[in-house]
Amino acid sequence: MRDAVKALNGDPQKINPICPSDLVIDHSVQVDFSRSSGALEKNENIEFQRNGERFKFLKWGAKAFRNMLIVPPGSGIVHQVNLEYLARVVFTDGDTLYPDSVVGTDSHTTMINGLGVVGWGVGGIEAEAVMLGQAISLLLPEVIGYKIDGKLSQFVTSTDLVLTITKHLRQLGVVGKFVEFFGPGVKELSIADRATISNMCPEYGATVGFFPVDVNSLEYLKQTNRSDVKVSTVESYLRAVRLLRDYSDSSQDPVFSQVVNLDLGTVVSSVSGPKRPHDRVPVTEMKADFLSCLNSKVGFKGYGLSADKLGASGQFEFEGKPYTLKHGSVVIAAITSCTNTSNPSVMLGAGK
């Protein structure tokens, strides 16, 4: 675009992002080295060698454009970087303050809703238009109020919770709608828990899954090294415009298009699958469900195996030891979903 403007004898410097634009390079580093303390550094070095030309171009862009920040590979998944570092919650533009919002070119951009920032995923052309000052238009959506009561059992995780919510909202039907979480149970959820729920927004079909800012959100800003001045500004502004939520005060509850309820005490340990994340199965029913899937007709809940194939197995060696695989064996256990990496407790649990 700058070349085109220059060819027309215009000022190419005028082609510049109007609003702050952040480019986070994630899902880029490949695993060439593993199982060693230096694996990450080695993989990052290979990445810079492998795509050196691309990174030189991006480095030029970071210097040539105003309002452009580029986060290099190896810094983390974009949604987590946004949550811990990029999100402003309240924007400051000179003497003007206003609530933060974002559009991103990834469907799970909604994860930032967990920190009280309205945002969702868009296509590349839409994102470019926003960068250059074009407004996004949308129909006024219905807002579904999702009331949360109670407290989670110590034996369940945020993953169990989000699978329960996803199944519930898919049954309700929330495509094209906003979902806002409220009720006294929300204050029992950490920002990581809320971010996990917001991250799964594309799976339950809503445009956003929003948690208004409360004192827990402000504490999270402090924990992630936002300055005292920044946190104080956010709190003062949100109190002044009555956007700082006290989830235990029902008088602050908005009027919603529809209200649904969940008691956190009813959430049980679950898995999803075997093929879709919203097909939630309680752990107590997992064995029976999996066995039924083996010989059910091919589909989301079936593999269509004949009776003579149900007992099939295979043998292999690893590091000199023999192993046998059969239907139901766990061949890899890794958290690679950005939904789960949003929550440190889930990551630590997976490493036990």
Sequence and secondary structure as in RCSB ss.txt:
>XXXX:A:sequence
MRDAVKALNGDPQKINPICPSDLVIDHSVQVDFSRSSGALEKNENIEFQRNGERFKFLKWGAKAFRNMLIVPPGS
GIVHQVNLEYLARVVFTDGDTLYPDSVVGTDSHTTMINGLGVVGWGVGGIEAEAVMLGQAISLLLPEVIGYKIDG
KLSQFVTSTDLVLTITKHLRQLGVVGKFVEFFGPGVKELSIADRATISNMCPEYGATVGFFPVDVNSLEYLKQTN
RSDVKVSTVESYLRAVRLLRDYSDSSQDPVFSQVVNLDLGTVVSSVSGPKRPHDRVPVTEMKADFLSCLNSKVGF
KGYGLSADKLGASGQFEFEGKPYTLKHGSVVIAAITSCTNTSNPSVMLGAGK
>XXXX:A:secstr
 HHHHHHTT  GGG S SS EEEE  S    SS SSTTHHHHHHHHHHHHTHHHHHHHHHHHHHSTTEEEE TTS
  HHHHIIIII  SEEEETTEEEE EEEESSGGGGGGGGGT EEEE  HHHHHHHHTT         EEEEEEES
   TT  HHHHHHHHHHHHHHH  TT EEEEESGGGGGS HHHHHHHHHTHHHHT SEEE    HHHHHHHHHTT
  HHHHHHHHHHHHHTT    TT GGG    SEEEEEEGGG   EEE SS TT EEEGGGHHHHHHHHHHS SBT
TB    GGGTT EEEEEETTEEEEEETT         HHHHT HHHHHHHT 
